Amino acid sequence: MAIGTSPVMQQYAKVKSEYPDALVMMRMGDFYEMLGDDAVRASEILQITLTRRRTAKEGDEGVPMCGVPYHAAEGYIGKLIAHGERVALAEQVETPEEAKKARGSSAIVRREVVRLFTPGTLTDEAYLAGNLAKYLVTVTSAKDGREGAVAWMDMSTGDVGVRLVTQANALAVLAALPVGELVVGEDVDIAWVTGIPRRLVSVQSGLFARSTAETAIKRAYGLGDLAGLGLPSDSCACALGALIGYAELTQVGKLPTLRMPNVVSGRTRMSIDPSTRKNLELTESLGGRRADSLLGILDRCMTGAGARLLARWVAEPLVDVSEIVRRQDAVAALGHAATREQVRDLLKQTGDIARCVSRLLLGRGGPRDLGTLRGTGDVLPALRKALGHCDGLLKVQADGMGGLEDLTALLDRALAEEPLPALIRDGGFIAGGYDSELDSYRVLVTDGNALLQALEEREATASGIPLKLRYNQVWGYYLEITKQHESKVPGHWLHRQTTTNSHRYSTAELMSLERELGSAGAKAQKREEDLLAALVDAVRKASYPLLSASEALATLDVLASMAEVAARHNWVRPLVEDSTAFAIEGGCHPVVASKVAEFVPNGCDLSGGQMWLLTGPNMAGKSTFLRQNAL
């Protein structure tokens, strides 16, 4: 649909040509407007009124248009994304005055896309659930179609991974990931991505070129070559590079700090086909409920990051016996009730620091994100002390929480007491006494009347003249005296106005104070913004220790959750060995047993190649028995 010929409509058409697969929301004063086909589509999803914008053509009925208030755009964008749409947000990047000065009186303000919202690249708190991850995923395949790679990224935490796959196991690998959005090249066989909703699939062929992908990886990690990443094939490099390139595209050149990619081997994780995964109800029940799944039973995590990591562990179980035993040892070490409760109480006081770091480094964070980093940093010494007697996997987590002492001390000095404001423009988030310049502005804002009164008293005492300090919109602040005291006026007073019964004067000090009072609020806000930018820069420099601490906290939370669940249900530690032995005594289905008043346990021994033939009437529990042993 043609947009129109007016300057604004042509501006919209230009942005639309650059983002043809997205709905373009362009800032027009106090609204974000959509035109043409975008307006028709958005009005249907958002259930808002579709109107028309007049074009330059005489008698033209106009172009379809709809709009949403800029201050409420967040909710509307969230609804569009939930429907699988991509949204290009075009902001005004100059004022009308700047536009006219640069390009003449008829110039319109420049508008540029500052962000592309897509289902897999969200970092805003409003669009994310604390216990759920949504990954941006790329899939690529070699020319022979037999080998390929899957790469994934959680934009909200900087978590990155890549895995070599074949067509035989690609669907199983994808089924284990919480896919928010899948990006593929034009040459990928559709069979590789069957089962992913089409609305979540984006085709971006140019990003998968080997040279383009390699450049993106080097840029993101500051590398001279890819040798140190341990990527097993060109397919992995192309998938990882396309992943980073697409993320940069949506963030208009920005990226949060990315963790070094986790190169996953098929020999360490179990591949579970989508049908088996669904029927075992690993992460959600057949009815789509998390609470009625294995994950729902196991999740007693105290943090969102822990809940998200547990979901990954359940979705991709370990097959390496030594790693399984390490986890079992850590859970056993947390079996002591006092230690476990202390650890869990401390974990409850921590925040989702990886997501805070991501928002801050993308320019979307605020004072409360810094407050979360401060609060978590204050808890880390106590957590490390609680784990001081531990070894193995728990010691690894304790060591991963170090290196943040300087940043925490800085935030303790710089930030005001809780509660901190949600928005930067609200101000008041920098502590008094941290910055002398900011303190001076705040004194002017809060004590302005007292300063004026003090000046009035000084001038009255020094001159011996009864006077009043007054204000009007024409002259501002002035000293007013009656005519009978005109002869006593000091030489530094400046005459401003004569009225019927009085004279009005100013002084250099009064005029200076008036200017300072008039600009103090704006200067205080600007100074706080500068100080926040400096704190964000400190966060950027400490981003790797922060991400390490985030991973350690999440891992500790999962291990403590497992220990808590085992204690509540009186579960025992199984002996896991590298053999085909399979012997269970008194086994229960964890979900079903939690839902019924009395569950009858059953044993199962398939060791030595035994085969069991299971029979029984309908609803006797055959399927439950099969599933509990599979779990």
C-alpha positions as CSV (number, residue, x, y, z in Angstrom):
1,M,0.0,0.0,0.0
2,A,1.4,3.4,-1.0
3,I,2.1,5.7,2.0
4,G,1.8,9.1,0.5
5,T,3.9,12.0,-0.7
6,S,4.0,14.4,2.3
7,P,7.5,14.8,3.9
8,V,6.4,12.9,7.0
9,M,4.9,10.1,5.0
10,Q,8.0,9.8,2.8
11,Q,10.1,9.7,6.0
12,Y,7.9,6.8,7.2
13,A,8.2,5.0,3.8
14,K,12.0,5.3,3.9
15,V,12.1,3.6,7.4
16,K,9.7,1.0,6.2
17,S,11.9,0.1,3.3
18,E,14.8,-0.5,5.7
19,Y,12.7,-2.7,7.9
20,P,10.2,-4.4,5.6
21,D,9.4,-7.3,7.9
22,A,8.6,-5.1,11.0
23,L,5.8,-2.9,12.0
24,V,7.2,0.6,12.1
25,M,6.1,2.8,15.0
26,M,7.3,6.4,14.4
27,R,7.2,9.1,17.0
28,M,4.9,12.0,16.1
29,G,4.7,14.4,19.1
30,D,3.0,12.6,21.9
31,F,2.2,9.5,19.9
32,Y,3.8,6.6,18.0
33,E,2.0,6.3,14.7
34,M,1.8,3.5,12.2
35,L,0.7,4.0,8.6
36,G,-0.5,1.9,5.7
37,D,-0.6,-1.9,6.0
38,D,1.3,-1.6,9.3
39,A,-1.6,0.4,10.7
40,V,-4.2,-2.1,9.5
41,R,-2.3,-5.0,11.0
42,A,-1.6,-3.3,14.3
43,S,-5.1,-2.0,14.8
44,E,-6.4,-5.6,14.4
45,I,-4.0,-6.9,17.1
46,L,-4.3,-4.0,19.5
47,Q,-8.0,-3.5,19.0
48,I,-7.5,0.3,18.6
49,T,-9.2,2.7,16.2
50,L,-8.0,2.8,12.6
51,T,-8.2,6.3,11.1
52,R,-6.7,8.0,8.1
53,R,-4.0,10.5,7.6
54,R,-4.5,13.0,4.8
55,T,-2.0,12.9,1.9
56,A,-0.8,15.8,-0.3
57,K,-3.2,14.8,-3.1
58,E,-6.3,16.8,-3.3
59,G,-9.4,14.6,-2.8
60,D,-7.4,11.6,-1.7
61,E,-9.2,9.7,1.1
62,G,-5.9,9.4,3.0
63,V,-3.7,6.6,4.3
64,P,-4.7,4.2,7.0
65,M,-3.3,5.3,10.3
66,C,-3.4,4.3,14.0
67,G,-1.4,5.5,17.0
68,V,-0.6,4.9,20.7
69,P,0.4,7.4,23.3
70,Y,4.2,7.4,23.7
71,H,4.0,7.0,27.5
72,A,1.9,3.8,27.2
73,A,3.8,2.3,24.2
74,E,5.5,-0.4,26.3
75,G,2.3,-2.3,26.8
76,Y,1.2,-2.0,23.2
77,I,4.7,-3.2,22.0
78,G,4.5,-6.2,24.3
79,K,1.1,-7.2,22.9
80,L,2.5,-7.0,19.3
81,I,5.5,-9.1,20.2
82,A,3.3,-11.6,21.9
83,H,1.6,-12.1,18.5
84,G,5.0,-12.7,16.9
85,E,5.4,-9.3,15.3
86,R,8.7,-7.4,15.1
87,V,8.5,-3.7,15.9
88,A,10.9,-1.0,14.6
89,L,10.8,2.0,16.9
90,A,11.7,5.3,15.1
91,E,12.4,8.2,17.5
92,Q,12.8,11.9,16.9
93,V,16.6,12.5,17.1
94,E,16.5,16.2,17.0
95,T,14.3,19.1,18.1
96,P,12.2,21.2,15.7
97,E,14.5,24.1,16.5
98,E,17.6,22.1,15.5
99,A,15.9,20.9,12.3
100,K,15.0,24.4,11.2
101,K,18.5,25.7,12.1
102,A,20.2,22.9,10.1
103,R,17.9,22.7,7.1
104,G,15.6,25.7,6.9
105,S,12.2,26.8,8.3
106,S,10.3,24.1,6.4
107,A,12.4,21.2,7.6
108,I,10.9,18.3,9.6
109,V,12.7,16.6,12.4
110,R,14.9,13.6,11.7
111,R,13.6,10.3,12.9
112,E,15.7,7.2,13.1
113,V,15.1,3.6,14.3
114,V,16.7,3.3,17.7
115,R,15.6,-0.3,18.3
116,L,14.1,-3.3,16.6
117,F,11.9,-5.3,19.1
118,T,11.8,-9.0,18.2
119,P,10.5,-12.0,20.3
120,G,14.0,-13.3,20.9
121,T,15.9,-10.1,21.7
122,L,14.0,-8.7,24.7
123,T,15.8,-7.3,27.7
124,D,13.2,-5.1,29.3
125,E,11.8,-6.2,32.6
126,A,8.2,-5.6,31.4
127,Y,8.5,-8.2,28.6
128,L,10.3,-10.9,30.6
129,A,9.2,-13.4,33.2
130,G,11.6,-13.9,36.0
131,N,11.7,-17.7,35.8
132,L,11.5,-18.1,32.0
133,A,14.2,-17.6,29.4
134,K,13.5,-16.7,25.8
135,Y,16.5,-17.5,23.4
136,L,17.5,-16.0,20.1
137,V,18.5,-19.1,18.1
138,T,20.2,-19.6,14.8
139,V,20.4,-22.8,12.7
140,T,22.8,-23.4,9.8
141,S,23.7,-26.5,7.8
142,A,26.6,-27.5,5.7
143,K,26.2,-27.8,1.9
144,D,25.9,-31.5,2.1
145,G,22.9,-31.1,4.4
146,R,24.2,-33.8,6.9
147,E,25.9,-31.5,9.4
148,G,25.0,-28.2,10.9
149,A,25.0,-26.1,14.0
150,V,22.6,-24.5,16.5
151,A,23.6,-21.4,18.4
152,W,21.6,-19.6,21.0
153,M,21.8,-16.4,23.1
154,D,19.8,-15.0,26.0
155,M,20.0,-11.3,25.3
156,S,18.8,-10.5,28.8
157,T,21.8,-12.2,30.5
158,G,24.5,-12.5,27.9
159,D,24.4,-16.3,27.9
160,V,25.7,-17.8,24.6
161,G,26.1,-21.3,23.4
162,V,26.7,-23.3,20.2
163,R,26.4,-27.0,19.4
164,L,27.2,-29.1,16.4
165,V,24.2,-31.1,15.1
166,T,23.0,-33.4,12.4
167,Q,19.7,-33.5,10.7
168,A,18.9,-36.5,12.9
169,N,19.2,-34.7,16.2
170,A,18.6,-31.0,15.2
171,L,14.9,-31.1,16.2
172,A,15.8,-32.7,19.6
173,V,18.4,-30.0,20.3
174,L,15.9,-27.2,19.3
175,A,13.2,-28.8,21.4
176,A,15.4,-28.5,24.5
177,L,15.8,-24.7,24.0
178,P,13.3,-22.1,25.1
179,V,13.1,-20.6,21.6
180,G,11.9,-17.0,21.5
181,E,12.9,-16.5,17.9
182,L,14.7,-18.6,15.3
183,V,16.9,-17.1,12.6
184,V,17.8,-19.2,9.6
185,G,19.4,-18.8,6.2
186,E,17.6,-19.3,3.0
187,D,19.4,-22.5,2.3
188,V,18.4,-24.3,5.5
189,D,16.2,-27.4,4.9
190,I,12.8,-26.7,6.5
191,A,12.9,-30.2,7.9
192,W,15.6,-28.9,10.3
193,V,13.2,-26.5,12.0
194,T,9.9,-28.4,11.8
195,G,7.9,-27.8,15.0
196,I,9.0,-24.2,15.5
197,P,6.0,-21.9,14.9
198,R,6.4,-20.0,11.6
199,R,5.7,-16.7,13.2
200,L,8.9,-17.1,15.3
201,V,11.2,-17.8,12.2
202,S,13.1,-15.1,10.5
203,V,15.2,-15.5,7.3
204,Q,18.4,-13.5,7.3
205,S,20.7,-15.1,4.7
206,G,23.5,-12.5,4.5
207,L,24.4,-12.9,8.2
208,F,25.5,-16.5,7.7
209,A,28.3,-15.9,5.2
210,R,31.5,-17.2,6.7
211,S,33.4,-13.9,6.5
212,T,30.5,-11.9,7.8
213,A,30.0,-14.3,10.7
214,E,33.7,-14.4,11.6
215,T,33.9,-10.6,11.7
216,A,30.9,-10.3,14.0
217,I,32.4,-12.8,16.4
218,K,35.7,-11.0,16.5
219,R,34.0,-7.7,17.0
220,A,31.9,-8.9,19.9
221,Y,34.7,-10.7,21.8
222,G,37.6,-8.4,20.8
223,L,39.5,-11.4,19.2
224,G,42.1,-11.5,16.5
225,D,41.0,-15.0,15.4
226,L,38.6,-17.7,16.4
227,A,41.2,-20.3,17.4
228,G,40.6,-19.9,21.2
229,L,36.8,-20.5,21.1
230,G,37.1,-24.2,20.3
231,L,34.5,-24.1,17.6
232,P,34.4,-27.6,16.0
233,S,33.3,-26.6,12.5
234,D,32.6,-23.8,10.1
235,S,28.9,-24.4,10.6
236,C,29.3,-23.5,14.3
237,A,31.2,-20.3,13.4
238,C,28.5,-19.3,10.9
239,A,25.7,-20.0,13.4
240,L,27.4,-18.1,16.2
241,G,28.4,-15.2,13.9
242,A,24.9,-14.9,12.5
243,L,23.5,-14.9,16.0
244,I,25.7,-12.0,17.1
245,G,25.1,-10.1,13.8
246,Y,21.3,-10.4,14.2
247,A,21.5,-9.3,17.8
248,E,23.5,-6.2,16.8
249,L,21.0,-5.5,14.0
250,T,18.1,-5.4,16.4
251,Q,19.9,-3.3,19.0
252,V,21.2,-0.9,16.4
253,G,24.8,-1.6,17.0
254,K,24.7,-2.2,20.8
255,L,25.3,-5.4,22.6
256,P,25.5,-6.3,26.3
257,T,28.6,-8.1,27.6
258,L,28.4,-11.6,26.1
259,R,29.8,-14.6,28.0
260,M,32.3,-16.7,26.1
261,P,30.3,-19.2,24.0
262,N,29.6,-22.6,25.7
263,V,30.5,-25.1,23.1
264,V,28.3,-28.1,23.9
265,S,29.3,-31.6,23.0
266,G,26.7,-34.2,22.1
267,R,28.6,-36.6,24.4
268,T,27.8,-34.6,27.5
269,R,24.0,-33.9,27.1
270,M,21.1,-36.2,26.4
271,S,19.2,-35.6,23.2
272,I,15.5,-36.2,23.7
273,D,13.2,-36.1,20.7
274,P,10.2,-33.7,20.8
275,S,7.6,-36.4,21.2
276,T,9.3,-38.1,24.1
277,R,10.0,-34.7,25.7
278,K,6.3,-33.8,25.5
279,N,5.0,-37.1,26.9
280,L,7.4,-37.2,29.8
281,E,6.2,-33.7,30.7
282,L,9.6,-32.5,31.6
283,T,9.1,-28.7,31.6
284,E,5.3,-28.4,31.1
285,S,2.4,-30.8,31.3
286,L,0.4,-31.9,28.3
287,G,-2.0,-29.2,29.3
288,G,0.7,-26.6,29.1
289,R,1.2,-26.1,32.8
290,R,4.7,-25.7,34.3
291,A,3.4,-26.5,37.8
292,D,2.3,-30.0,36.7
293,S,5.6,-31.0,35.2
294,L,8.8,-32.5,36.5
295,L,10.3,-29.0,36.5
296,G,7.3,-27.7,38.5
297,I,8.0,-30.3,41.2
298,L,11.8,-29.7,41.3
299,D,11.6,-25.9,41.2
300,R,12.0,-24.5,44.7
301,C,14.5,-22.0,43.6
302,M,14.8,-18.6,45.4
303,T,15.8,-16.6,42.3
304,G,14.6,-16.2,38.8
305,A,18.1,-17.0,37.4
306,G,18.1,-20.3,39.4
307,A,14.7,-21.2,38.0
308,R,15.8,-20.6,34.4
309,L,19.0,-22.7,34.9
310,L,17.0,-25.5,36.4
311,A,14.8,-25.5,33.4
312,R,17.9,-26.0,31.2
313,W,19.2,-28.8,33.4
314,V,15.9,-30.6,33.2
315,A,15.6,-30.0,29.4
316,E,19.1,-31.3,28.7
317,P,20.1,-33.9,31.3
318,L,23.8,-34.8,31.7
319,V,25.1,-38.1,30.4
320,D,28.6,-37.7,31.8
321,V,28.7,-39.8,35.0
322,S,31.5,-37.8,36.6
323,E,29.6,-34.5,36.2
324,I,26.4,-36.2,37.5
325,V,28.3,-37.4,40.6
326,R,29.7,-33.8,41.1
327,R,26.2,-32.5,41.3
328,Q,25.1,-35.3,43.6
329,D,28.0,-34.5,45.9
330,A,27.0,-30.8,46.0
331,V,23.3,-31.7,46.8
332,A,24.4,-34.0,49.5
333,A,26.6,-31.3,51.1
334,L,23.5,-29.1,51.2
335,G,21.5,-31.9,52.9
336,H,22.3,-30.4,56.3
337,A,19.2,-28.4,57.1
338,A,20.9,-25.5,58.9
339,T,23.4,-24.9,56.1
340,R,20.7,-25.2,53.4
341,E,18.3,-22.8,55.1
342,Q,21.1,-20.2,55.6
343,V,22.1,-20.5,52.0
344,R,18.5,-20.2,50.7
345,D,17.7,-17.2,53.0
346,L,20.8,-15.4,51.6
347,L,19.9,-16.3,48.0
348,K,16.5,-14.8,48.5
349,Q,18.2,-11.4,49.2
350,T,20.1,-11.5,45.8
351,G,18.8,-10.1,42.5
352,D,18.9,-11.0,38.9
353,I,22.2,-9.3,38.3
354,A,22.8,-10.7,34.8
355,R,19.6,-9.1,33.5
356,C,20.5,-5.9,35.4
357,V,23.9,-5.7,33.7
358,S,22.4,-6.3,30.3
359,R,19.8,-3.5,30.7
360,L,22.4,-1.1,32.0
361,L,24.9,-1.7,29.2
362,L,22.2,-1.4,26.5
363,G,21.1,1.9,28.0
364,R,17.8,0.6,29.3
365,G,18.6,0.3,32.9
366,G,18.0,2.6,35.8
367,P,18.7,3.3,39.4
368,R,17.0,0.2,40.6
369,D,19.2,-2.0,38.5
370,L,22.2,-0.5,40.2
371,G,20.5,-1.0,43.5
372,T,20.1,-4.7,42.8
373,L,23.8,-5.0,42.0
374,R,24.6,-3.2,45.3
375,G,22.2,-5.3,47.3
376,T,23.5,-8.6,45.8
377,G,27.1,-7.5,46.3
378,D,26.4,-6.8,49.9
379,V,25.2,-10.4,50.4
380,L,28.0,-12.2,48.6
381,P,30.5,-12.2,51.5
382,A,28.0,-13.9,53.7
383,L,27.2,-16.6,51.1
384,R,30.9,-17.3,50.5
385,K,31.4,-17.6,54.3
386,A,28.4,-20.1,54.5
387,L,30.1,-22.2,51.8
388,G,33.6,-21.9,53.3
389,H,33.7,-25.5,54.5
390,C,32.6,-27.0,51.2
391,D,34.6,-28.4,48.4
392,G,33.9,-29.7,44.9
393,L,31.2,-27.9,42.9
394,L,30.1,-25.7,45.8
395,K,33.6,-24.4,46.2
396,V,33.6,-23.5,42.5
397,Q,30.5,-21.5,43.0
398,A,31.9,-19.7,46.1
399,D,35.0,-18.8,44.1
400,G,32.8,-17.5,41.3
401,M,31.3,-14.9,43.6
402,G,34.5,-13.0,44.2
403,G,36.0,-9.9,42.6
404,L,33.1,-7.5,43.2
405,E,34.3,-5.9,46.4
406,D,35.4,-2.6,44.8
407,L,32.2,-2.2,42.7
408,T,30.0,-3.0,45.7
409,A,31.9,-0.5,47.8
410,L,31.5,2.2,45.1
411,L,27.7,1.5,44.8
412,D,27.3,1.6,48.6
413,R,28.9,5.1,48.6
414,A,27.2,6.4,45.6
415,L,23.6,5.2,45.8
416,A,20.9,6.6,48.1
417,E,19.0,4.4,50.5
418,E,16.2,2.2,49.2
419,P,13.7,2.6,47.7
420,L,15.4,4.0,44.7
421,P,13.3,5.6,41.9
422,A,12.3,3.6,38.9
423,L,13.3,6.2,36.4
424,I,16.4,8.3,36.0
425,R,14.4,11.5,35.4
426,D,12.8,11.1,38.9
427,G,16.2,11.9,40.5
428,G,17.3,11.5,44.0
429,F,19.1,8.2,43.6
430,I,22.6,9.5,44.3
431,A,23.5,9.7,48.0
432,G,24.1,13.0,49.7
433,G,27.7,13.6,50.3
434,Y,28.9,11.5,47.4
435,D,29.4,14.4,45.0
436,S,29.9,18.0,46.2
437,E,28.7,19.6,42.9
438,L,25.4,17.7,43.1
439,D,25.1,18.6,46.8
440,S,25.5,22.3,45.9
441,Y,22.7,22.1,43.4
442,R,20.4,20.3,45.8
443,V,21.0,22.9,48.4
444,L,19.8,25.6,46.0
445,V,16.7,23.5,45.1
446,T,15.7,22.7,48.7
447,D,17.0,25.7,50.6
448,G,16.5,28.4,48.0
449,N,14.0,30.4,50.2
450,A,16.4,30.3,53.1
451,L,19.3,31.6,50.9
452,L,17.1,34.5,49.7
453,Q,16.1,35.3,53.2
454,A,19.7,35.3,54.4
455,L,20.7,37.7,51.6
456,E,17.8,40.0,52.5
457,E,18.9,40.1,56.1
458,R,22.5,40.8,55.2
459,E,21.6,43.7,52.9
460,A,19.2,45.2,55.5
461,T,21.8,45.0,58.2
462,A,24.7,46.3,56.1
463,S,22.7,49.3,54.7
464,G,20.6,50.1,57.7
465,I,17.6,50.4,55.3
466,P,14.3,48.6,56.0
467,L,13.7,46.6,52.9
468,K,11.7,43.7,51.4
469,L,12.9,41.1,49.0
470,R,10.1,40.6,46.4
471,Y,9.5,38.9,43.1
472,N,7.5,39.4,39.9
473,Q,7.6,37.8,36.5
474,V,9.0,40.9,34.8
475,W,11.9,41.8,37.1
476,G,12.4,38.6,38.9
477,Y,13.8,39.1,42.5
478,Y,14.5,42.6,43.7
479,L,15.0,44.7,46.9
480,E,12.3,47.2,47.5
481,I,12.6,50.3,49.7
482,T,10.5,53.4,50.3
483,K,11.6,56.7,48.7
484,Q,12.6,58.3,52.0
485,H,15.6,55.9,52.2
486,E,16.9,56.7,48.7
487,S,19.8,58.7,50.0
488,K,21.2,55.7,52.0
489,V,21.4,53.3,49.0
490,P,24.8,51.6,48.9
491,G,26.9,51.9,45.7
492,H,26.7,48.2,44.8
493,W,22.9,48.3,44.5
494,L,21.7,48.5,40.9
495,H,18.5,50.5,40.2
496,R,15.8,48.5,38.4
497,Q,12.5,50.5,38.7
498,T,10.8,53.4,40.3
499,T,7.2,53.3,41.3
500,T,4.9,55.8,43.0
501,N,5.9,55.0,46.5
502,S,9.1,52.9,46.2
503,H,12.4,52.2,44.5
504,R,13.5,48.7,43.4
505,Y,17.1,47.5,43.3
506,S,19.1,44.4,42.6
507,T,22.7,43.4,43.4
508,A,25.2,41.3,41.5
509,E,24.9,38.6,44.3
510,L,21.1,38.6,44.0
511,M,21.1,38.2,40.2
512,S,23.7,35.4,40.4
513,L,21.6,33.6,43.1
514,E,18.5,34.0,41.0
515,R,20.2,32.4,38.0
516,E,21.5,29.6,40.1
517,L,18.1,29.0,41.6
518,G,16.5,29.0,38.2
519,S,18.8,26.3,36.8
520,A,19.6,24.3,39.9
521,G,16.9,21.7,39.2
522,A,18.1,21.1,35.7
523,K,21.7,21.1,36.7
524,A,21.0,18.6,39.5
525,Q,19.3,16.3,37.1
526,K,22.1,16.5,34.5
527,R,24.7,15.9,37.2
528,E,22.9,12.8,38.5
529,E,22.7,11.5,34.9
530,D,26.4,12.0,34.5
531,L,27.1,10.2,37.8
532,L,24.9,7.3,36.8
533,A,26.8,7.1,33.4
534,A,30.0,6.8,35.4
535,L,28.5,4.1,37.6
536,V,27.3,2.2,34.5
537,D,30.9,2.5,33.1
538,A,32.1,0.9,36.3
539,V,29.6,-1.9,35.9
540,R,30.8,-2.4,32.3
541,K,34.4,-2.8,33.5
542,A,33.2,-5.4,36.1
543,S,30.8,-7.1,33.8
544,Y,32.7,-10.4,33.6
545,P,33.0,-10.8,37.4
546,L,29.3,-9.9,37.6
547,L,28.3,-12.5,35.0
548,S,30.5,-15.0,36.8
549,A,28.7,-14.2,40.1
550,S,25.3,-14.5,38.4
551,E,26.1,-18.0,37.1
552,A,27.5,-19.1,40.5
553,L,24.4,-17.8,42.3
554,A,22.1,-19.6,39.8
555,T,24.0,-22.8,40.1
556,L,24.0,-22.7,43.9
557,D,20.3,-21.9,43.9
558,V,19.5,-25.0,41.7
559,L,21.6,-27.3,43.9
560,A,20.0,-25.9,47.1
561,S,16.6,-26.3,45.5
562,M,17.3,-30.0,44.7
563,A,18.5,-30.6,48.3
564,E,15.3,-28.9,49.6
565,V,13.1,-31.1,47.4
566,A,14.9,-34.2,48.4
567,A,14.5,-33.4,52.0
568,R,10.8,-32.6,51.7
569,H,9.9,-35.8,49.8
570,N,12.5,-38.0,51.5
571,W,14.1,-38.9,48.2
572,V,17.4,-40.8,48.2
573,R,20.6,-40.5,46.2
574,P,20.8,-43.0,43.4
575,L,24.0,-44.8,42.5
576,V,24.9,-43.7,38.9
577,E,27.5,-45.7,37.1
578,D,28.7,-46.1,33.5
579,S,26.8,-49.4,32.8
580,T,23.5,-50.7,31.5
581,A,22.4,-51.6,35.1
582,F,18.9,-50.3,36.0
583,A,17.5,-51.2,39.4
584,I,14.9,-49.2,41.3
585,E,13.2,-50.1,44.6
586,G,10.1,-48.3,45.7
587,G,10.0,-45.9,42.8
588,C,7.4,-43.2,42.4
589,H,6.4,-40.8,39.7
590,P,7.4,-37.4,41.2
591,V,4.5,-35.5,39.8
592,V,1.7,-38.0,40.3
593,A,2.8,-38.9,43.8
594,S,2.5,-35.2,44.7
595,K,-1.1,-35.0,43.5
596,V,-2.6,-38.1,45.0
597,A,-3.3,-39.0,48.6
598,E,-1.6,-42.4,48.5
599,F,0.8,-43.4,45.8
600,V,1.7,-47.1,45.6
601,P,5.5,-47.3,44.9
602,N,6.8,-49.9,42.4
603,G,10.2,-51.3,41.7
604,C,11.8,-52.0,38.4
605,D,14.9,-54.1,37.5
606,L,16.1,-54.2,33.9
607,S,19.7,-55.1,34.7
608,G,21.4,-57.8,32.7
609,G,19.4,-57.2,29.6
610,Q,16.0,-58.2,31.2
611,M,12.8,-57.2,29.4
612,W,9.6,-56.7,31.2
613,L,6.1,-57.2,29.6
614,L,3.7,-54.9,31.3
615,T,0.0,-55.7,31.3
616,G,-3.1,-54.5,33.1
617,P,-6.5,-53.0,32.7
618,N,-7.1,-49.4,31.6
619,M,-6.3,-46.8,34.2
620,A,-4.2,-49.3,36.2
621,G,-1.1,-47.1,36.1
622,K,0.9,-48.7,33.2
623,S,1.7,-45.4,31.6
624,T,2.6,-43.8,34.9
625,F,5.0,-46.7,35.6
626,L,6.6,-46.4,32.2
627,R,7.1,-42.6,32.6
628,Q,8.4,-42.7,36.2
629,N,11.1,-45.1,35.2
630,A,11.9,-43.1,32.1
631,L,12.3,-40.0,34.3
